[in-house]
Structure formats: C-alpha cells, structure tokens
C-alpha cells in the first residue's frame, strides 16, 4: 500500500482544481508535507490555504490564473521555499493536538446549552 505522505513529500506543488470543496483536506495533507498549494477559492479551501502564505487561490475555472500562480511559485526557488515554509506553518494550526480540544469544548458547550434549555437526550 502506498502512503500518500511519501508521494506528497516528493512534490514541488499541489494543484487542486475543484469546483466544490467542503474543507480542503487534500490541500492540508500536502501542506503538512511542506508542499505549497495552488487551488480554486471554493468552499472551505480558503480556510485551509492562506493566500500568499501557503499557496495561491484562483476563481473556479480560471485555468490561466492557476497556471500563472503555479509558475509564480515554481519559477523562483526563494519564492518556493517561502511558500513551502508557509505551508508547514499553516498546516500546524490544524494539528490534532490543537484542534481536538476545540471540538471537545464546542460539543461540551452545545450539550450544556441544551441542558440549560431543557432539551434532553433521546434514549435509543
């Protein structure tokens, strides 16, 4: 079985041309391997790919701009290094150790609010 991170770690750029994207997990996985991203600015992708830091975003279907963005990152080694470092920094914000407590706190808050409003959990 191939491990995606071993492939991604050998890439210079990750390009995602989605018309729709709920979160952008594929982009985040690439960024966690230090790979800059060129993607469409759809759905949750802009929450993951920080424009000008970890990659560059284009409108859906704008192949010319995506091409220009890819060449901008790949055309200058110093620029590529800057985006690769930015990708690692942004990906670190989504590390499980940082994100899990946020979800736990959110769920606890929702449950407490439901209890305070007299909403009871249904039995199964």
C-alpha positions, 0 to 999 in steps of 0.5 A: 500500500502506498502512503500518500505522505511519501508521494506528497513529500516528493512534490514541488506543488499541489494543484487542486482544481475543484469546483466544490470543496467542503474543507480542503483536506487534500490541500492540508495533507500536502501542506503538512508535507511542506508542499505549497498549494495552488487551488480554486477559492471554493468552499472551505479551501480558503480556510485551509490555504492562506493566500500568499502564505501557503499557496495561491487561490484562483476563481473556479475555472480560471485555468490561466490564473492557476497556471500563472500562480503555479509558475509564480511559485515554481519559477523562483526557488526563494519564492518556493521555499517561502511558500513551502515554509508557509505551508508547514506553518499553516498546516500546524494550526490544524494539528490534532493536538490543537484542534481536538480540544476545540471540538471537545469544548464546542460539543461540551458547550452545545450539550450544556446549552441544551441542558440549560434549555431543557432539551434532553437526550433521546434514549435509543 
